[in-house]
Amino acid sequence: MMEKNRTIKLIENVKNMIHKNIIKGVKGAVALVAMALSFVVCLGGSVDNAEAAQRVDRHFVDSLDGTGYYVDVKTINVQDNAVTADVYMVKSLYNTMYCYGVVYNLAEQSYQYTYTKIYQYDTRKLTSYSEVPSMVYGYSNAALGNNMIMEEVLRFCQEYHPDNMNTKNNTDVGEWLE
């Protein structure tokens, strides 16, 4: 009988110890999640603050199927075999504006998005940010399903000169993005 009581007591002690460890583990997991969420909120705030310090000088290039295509002319960089720029796609029907860091490879007649920012269009509030590069797209052959409008964006970047001739396309000089 004593042996049975001792076994029962041992089982209860083990059960209590397991419950305490589970509770500690859950508390630790909750604390870890809270820290991670705090980090994400702080990071999001710093992205917004860094973005708020950036003025854009966006010029209209073209439109297609309800999407307007713009280039921030302050970001255009033309080199021998590459062109980079921030390209904005505005879908006003969805109250959304996309900003893509675009790198054109002239030798390959291709382009790739290096990062993506998504804004609520009416407030210019940053809602999403990603530094995951896209796949590589071609821009020179519409028959293969390539985006011919991106060829127009490239042409605009290559021909842009900051003089009075380009002011007619200037839509958002000095606009602050939140």
Buried (B, 14 or more C-beta within 10 A) or exposed (E): EEEEEEEEEEEEEEEEEEEEEEEEEEEEEEEEEEEEEEEEEEEBEEEBEEBEEEEBBBBBBBEEEEBBBBBBBEBBEBEEEBBBBBBBBBBEEEEBBBBBBBBBBBEBBBBBBBBBBBBBBEEBEBEEBEEEEBEEBBBEEEEEEBBEBBBBBBBBBEEBEEEEEBEEBBBBEEEEBE
